[in-house]
Amino acid sequence: MKEKYLTFVMFVLGCFLTTLMAQTISVKGKVTDDKKTPLPGVSVVVKGSTHGTSTDFDGNYQIQAKAGDVLEFSFVGFTTQTKKVVGVGNSYTVNVQLKEDTQQLSEVVVVGFGTQKKVNLTGSVSSVDSKAIEARPVATVTEALQGIVPGLNISTSTAGGQLDATKSFNIRGAGTIGDGSNASPLVLIDGMEGDMNALNPNDIENISVLKDAAAASIYGSRAPFGVILITTKKGKSGKVIVNYTSNLRADSPIIRPKMVDSYSWATYFNDADVGGTQFQDWKLQQIKDFQEGKITKSMFENSSGKWEAWDAHDLLPIANTNWIEEHYKKAYYSYEHNLSVSGGSDKNQYYISANYLNRDGLFRYASEDFDRYTLTGKINAKINDKLSIGYSSRLVRQNYEAPSYLTHNAVFFHDIIRYWPIIPLKDPNGNYTRESKVPYLKEGGKQKSEKDWLYSQLTANYKITDKWDVVAEFNYRIYTEFNHTDHLTTYAKDVKNQPYIVDNETSSIYEYAKKENFLNPNVFTNYHINLESGHNFKLMAGFQSELLKSRDLSGDKKNVITPLTPTLNTASGKEVTKGGYSHWATLGFFGRINYDYQGKYLLEVNGRYDGTSRFLRNQRWSFFPSFSAGWNVAQENFWEPYRDYVSTFKIRGSWGELGNQNTKNWYPLYTIIDYKTNEGNWVLGESRPNVAGIPALISTTYGWETVRSWNAGLDVTALKNRLNFTFDYFVRATYGMIGPAPELPQTLGAAVPKTNNSDMESRGFEVMLSWKDKIGEDFRYGLTFTLADSRQKILKYPNPSKSLGDKRDNWYEGRYDGDIWGYTTKGIAKTQAEMDAHLAKVNQSQLGSNWSAGDIMYEDLNGDGKISNGKNTVDDSGDLSIIGNKTPRYNYGITLDASYKRFDFRLFLQGVGKRDFATSGSYFWGASGGKWQTVVFKEHLDYFRDDPNHPLGQNLDSYYPRPDWGSGRNRHTQTRYLQNAAYLRVKNIQLGYTLPQEVSEKIGISNLRVYISGENILTFTKLSKLYDPEMLGIGYGDEGAKTYPISKTWAIGLNITL
């Protein structure tokens, strides 16, 4: 491997030396507008080549060219100009003044297997350039895209803000609920499927999101729910450009729950233990004396010679520990470095980059570390006038290490919020108590993961004629993963400082390794026909093949001999090993026809014939078509009087059909026998026998999910390209989703096969509005607003009775994804008389008993004199009704960009306009499930208290009802406690300063920018302060809180260009 990379680097250096030896003239100058204001970012290229550069902040440029070359100067919103190089000698000066362009821009957008002018697009495509994600203190590209692209929905995964966590994403909402399938978009990096979360954000040139079937259909069955195309940076001909960026980040958790003191906590516990069934009341005076310093000892010695924290509450504990503050750091730090080198000649260009990201963790007593290394190399060579080739390689290594107790099913986050404040962090000898969990974090074992991605891409473009070319691509990816987890025997110290076991008396070790090989050859050809009459055709045809092979191996053993070197070889227990091998393949033939007449009338037709290994032979192949058309009204002659005001007014529409073969199980139609080694019952002496299960039945009709969609859109460009507006309305239906099997008698002896028996429809819209302008000579600004919404409705599902289910989350025909069923709250009874009067009219016995003051009074919606769920069906739901919906609605983003002289500013706001949230867990309710599950935060103290002499004071107008461990009567899902989870978040705020050119030159650099950037800085929401609106429904118990919190980040950084 090392030899291969050394050869690659030497090849790049050779190209670089060739450039230095070329005989050229150094052309330099300044580009301004018609008011002589410098224009930064103007593209300057030698016409007819890929050799180019761009102007700096002051409008200056420098480029190598030959006498007779024609330089082309282009910039968004301005008319392109050309200048011929006529100088002799070593240098030549060309100053250019650009005029604003009132015609439609010729912006090029990356689409499937090629590019198109944005003005000619008929499908729904959104594009993002690298500026939108620059200098963002984020770990992944996915984080940076949240809220930028309308219709691209990005959400927090189960791991929350854990250092190695990734984001989840979809395009235009959930595409399927099919059991055994998924609706993830296809992500292509330079045309090759890749992991967007394992990509260096600094390498990105632009991103295109293909959202409708017409735009995505060229990728067939791999892209029924959209495509994300990422194009990375490449070298340009000209001088060598060296760029270095670095930033230092300080993180702190967005949500830091406020735990109460031990006195308030004990009071709450006493009130929650209605009837004293769980323990004797805590002695509040004893706790108060400890807080006031009258008692100094917080633990005592028990009969076993160990420190004890309580004993029937007659002695102690009486500490006052805030466990969140003890375990959470105030701030934790990370840093990133990125170095890139690019350049080349007219025939050879190269780009090399290296990136390193290091992240530290949140917890004071947990050694947690994340590292990611990325190395990228690209080279493009023009062999002759006909043939060009390119090669790129990217290597990513990601390491994560943390205590196994911290990462084990998120149980630590479940534990820490339940810790009793009366328990001390340390015993009287100064050792950490077993209850503090510090020994578990420090000595209980480690979880380590190593992930490697190696991408290799070889491309060749042969130009048969000026209008006909053939492109061949060969993509290869290797992914390897290694995970190590050990649970070591954990000790605490007794009264005499002697260790004793508190956890994992039997230590264990588990290791898992996986390797994937992905092979993807593509061949396609393009042919252009341009007629003098104004008719233009572009024809494209090709084929694509994919093959993925995966192997995995795991082993675990108990009784680790030495904790210093926990490996499978240093454990004495019985070894249990498992392994697997699997693969899948696709083959597709595709074609596309683009037509336009004088830029007015646009038509695109796509077709793809796809085959997959996942289905039976008679259902393996299918054809998927799409059509789209557009009319640019602004190009009509009758629009001439309005063209100075509205240069583009394009109406477009599309229809397409795709198949979904992205099954979670790679072999859904194979009869598989579940065979397990040494996992039978203990019936053969001391050995457990091998066992084989009865294979499930397979449906011979199992096949493609069909995704059919149509899209209507409008694109407007007005006021000299300062105003841009895009609108899309779409309908997407997924037919034949995999649903539950019909019930058959248990005498069958095997599971009933699932079938394609469910349908779902999505409807929604997307809006993008942008404005850019300048005030005076020095102030430029831009404002962008995006808004998107969609709803998913079940059209067909095998639930004829429309049963709601125990959790009232069953699918049924007519249900909208995310619907929340619950009761309607009348209020909290402030007196026993009020409750008795309510119960005289409404029987609430189905929801609980022993109703009293401080309990919930529910509304009798159906007027039958009792509160119930009826038959728990849609048609007979008793007093249940749909009270909300948990699906995020009206996702929006607002971006403000501004610059004044050498200062630049960026503000990005992201939010959700409508969302509901309901939970029955202890994190929200406090007293729930008994003393061991109860959580007491500051918010929980706002509970009903009718005693004027209560230690915490009377509280008749409380938010929460009276706490009660013995019953869940008050915790039913209901309107009073339905949370409004809409929010607006300051996602990024950034201020930068670029050094004047004359100062930069004195220190030997061409550009230097310093900046400060903040991420997740401020949140506006009506949601309970216990929650982060981006984390709802995830983590331990799906409560949206018992997991690693998302962080607020401040970063300082610099960018240097040589």
C-alpha positions, 0 to 999 in steps of 0.5 A: 500500500505504501508503495502505491501511494509513493508512486502516486505522489511522484507522478503528481510531482512530475506533473508539477515540474513539467508545469514549471518548465513550460514557456509562458507569460505571466499575465496579471491585472485587475477586474472591476465593475462599471463603477470601478469596484473590485470584483472578487471571485471572477473566473479567468480562464484561457479560452478553449482549455481548462487552465484558469484562476480567479480574482482575489478579494481586491479583484487582482488576478495572475495567470500563466498564458501564451502570446495569442491566447484568449482570456475569458473573464466571467462572473455571476451577474455580469456579461462574460468578456474576452481579452487576447494576450498580445504581450511579449517578454515575461509579463503582461497586464490586462485590466478588465471592466465587467458589465452587469448581465441582464440575461439569464445566467449560464450556471451549470448544475451537476446531474446524473452522468453529466452536467446541464445548464440550470436554465435548461433543467426540467427536473427538480434539482437543488445545488449547493456550492462549497461556500455554504459549508466553508468554515463551519465547525462541524464534523460531517458534511451532513451536519453542514447541509441541514436546512440549506437544501429545501426537501433534504431532511436531516435529523439526529440519529440514535447516538445523538451528539456522540463523537462518532455519531452520524446524521440521518437524512431523507429527501422529501420525507419518508419514502417507505414503511416497508418491512425489510426495505429502506428509503435512504437517498443514493449518495454519489461522490464523484460518481461513486457511491460513498459515505457522506459522513466520511468525507472531508468537507474541505474537499467539496466543490459543489453538491447537487440534490436530485429530488424528483423521479425525472432527475434521479431515474437515470440511476434506476432502482438504486435511487427511488428516493432521490440522489445526492451528487457530491463533486470534489475539488480538482486541480486547475492549470496555472500556478501552484496553489497551497491552501491551509485551514485550521480551527480550534473549537470549544464545545458545550452541551446544548441541554444541561439539565438542572438537578435539584438539591437533596432537600428538594429531591427528598421532599419530592420522593416523600410526596411521590411515595403515596401511602409509604409503600416503597420506603420510610420518609426521608428525614428532611431535617437531617438533610438540611443539617448537612447542607448547613454544615451541621453534619459533615459525614455523608457515609457510614461503615456497614457490617461488611466493612464497606462504605454505605450510603443509606440504611433504612434512612435512620442514619445517612445519606445526606450528601448534596451531589449534582451528578450532571455537574460532576460528570459534565465538563464545562467545555471540551475541545477539538481541532482540525487541520487541512492542507491542499496543494493544486495546480498543473498545466494545460495537459495535466492538473492535480489536487492533493489534500490532507485533513485531520480532525480530533475531538474530545469528549464531554465527560470528566471521568471518561477518557473519550477520543475521536480521530479522523484522517483523510488523504485525497489525491486527484490527477487529470491528464490530456493524453492527446486531442482525443483522449483524457484520463483521470485518477483519484484516490481517497483514504479515510481512517476513523478511530473512536475510543470510549469507556464501554459503560458509556457506549453500552446501550446508552445506559449511562445516560439513563443512569446519570439522571436517576442518581440520587443527590444524597449519595456522595461522589467520594467516600470519607477516604477520598475514593470514588464511591461505587454509586458514582459510576466513576469506577465503571468509567475509569476501569470498567473497560473500553470500546474501540472502533476503527473504520477505513474507507479506500476509494479508487476511481479511474476515468477515461474520456474519448472524444470521437468528434466534437459532438460525440464522446465516450466515457468509461469509469471504473470505481472501486471501494474497500471498507473495513471495520474493526470493533473491540469491546471489553467489560473488565472487573470493576472495583471500589474501595472499602473502609480500609482502602481495600478493593472489592468487586462492584461490577463485571465479576466475570470479565468479557471481551468481544471483537468484530471485523468486517470487510466490504469490496464494492466494484462499479464499472460505468460506460456511457456515450454522449452525442450532441446535435445542434441545428441552425434552426434552433433545435438542439438534441443531446443523446446519452446511453450507457450501462452500469454494474455494481457488485458488493461483497461483504465478510464479517467475523466475530468472537467473544470470550469471558474471564480476561486474564490481564486487563492491561492487554484485553484480547481474545488470546488473553481470556480463559473462557470458552470462545464463541465465534461467528462469521458470515459472507454475503453479496449483491449485484445490479446491472442497468442499461440506461438512456436519456434524450434532452431537447430544447428549441431556442431555450424556450421549449425543453424536453427530457426523456429517461429510461432505465432497464434494471436487474437485481440479484435480490429477487427471483429470476422472473421478477429480477428485471424491470423497466423504469421510465421518466419524462419532464418538460419545461417552457421558458416563457421569458424567451418568447418574443412577447416577453421582450418588454419584460425581459429587463425585469424578469429574465427567466420565467420557466414552467416545468413538470415531470413524471417518473416511475422507479423501483426500490430494490434496497431491501434490508435483507440481501436475501429476502427470497432465500430459505435460510435455516437459523443455525446456532452453535452451543446455544441449545438447552443444557441437556447434554451434560455440561455442553450446550448443543448446536441448534437449528431453527425452522426456516421461514416460508418465502413468498414467491410474489415478493418483488419491487416496491414501485415508486411513482411521482410527479412534480410541477415547478416554477423558476423565476430570475428577475431584476438583473439576476438579483432575485431568484425564486423556485417553487416545486409541488410534488406527489410521490406514491410508493406501491407494493411496500412489504407489509405484515403477513396474514395470520395463519394457524400456529399449526403451520409451525413456521413464520408466514411470509411477508408480501407486497401489500401496502401503499403510501403517498407523500405530498408536499412543496418546496420554496427557495427565494434569494436576493443579492445586491450591493449598497454603495461601493463597499457593502454587498449582501445576499439573503436566501430563504428556503421552506419545505413541507411534506406529509405521508399518508397510508393508502393501503395496509393489511389492518382491516379493523384499523386497530390502534395497537397497544402504543397506538402507533399501528399503521392503517389505511388513512393514517398520516405518518406521525399521528399522535393519539391521546386523551383531551385534558380538562384540567387538574382538580384543585380540590377533592370536591372538584374531583368528586364532582367530575367523577360523578359525571365521568367514570375514569376507572379505566385509567386509574383509581383513587382519584384525588386533588392534584390528579388529571380530569379527562374530557368525555369526548363521546359523551358516554359517561366514562373515559376509555379507548373504546375498542381501540380502533379508528372507528371506535376509539372511545375518548381518544383522538388525534391530538398532534403529529410528531413529524417535523413540518415546514422545515426552513432555513434563512441565510444572510451573507454580507461583506464590507470591505475586508470584513465578511459576515454570515448568519444561518438560521434553521428551524421547524415550523410545526411539530408535536411531541409526547412521551410517557417516560420518567425524564419528562414526568419525574415520578415514574415506575418507582424510586429507581426510575424517578428523575427529579429536575428543577422543572419537576418541582412545579407539581401540585401541592395543596398543603399551605405548610408544605416544605416547598410551599403550596402550588395549586396552579402547577404544571404537573399533577401530583407525583405518584409512583403507584399509578400512571393515571396522570401520565396518559398521552393527553393534550395538556402535556403535548409539547410544541416542538417547533423551533428556530435555531441560530445554526451558524454565525460567522465573522471573518476578516481578510488581510489587505493584499499589500500586507499579505504580500509582505509576509509571502502569502496571497491571501489570509483570512481569520474568522470566528464561527459558532454552531447551534448558538441559540434556540427559540422554542416553546418546548420544555427546557428539558429537551433539545428539539433536534433530539426528540424520539431518540436515545434510551427509551426513545425519550429524546434525552437519555443519550449524548447531547448535541453540542454548542460550538465556538471556533476560531480559525484561519485560512492561508493561501500561498 
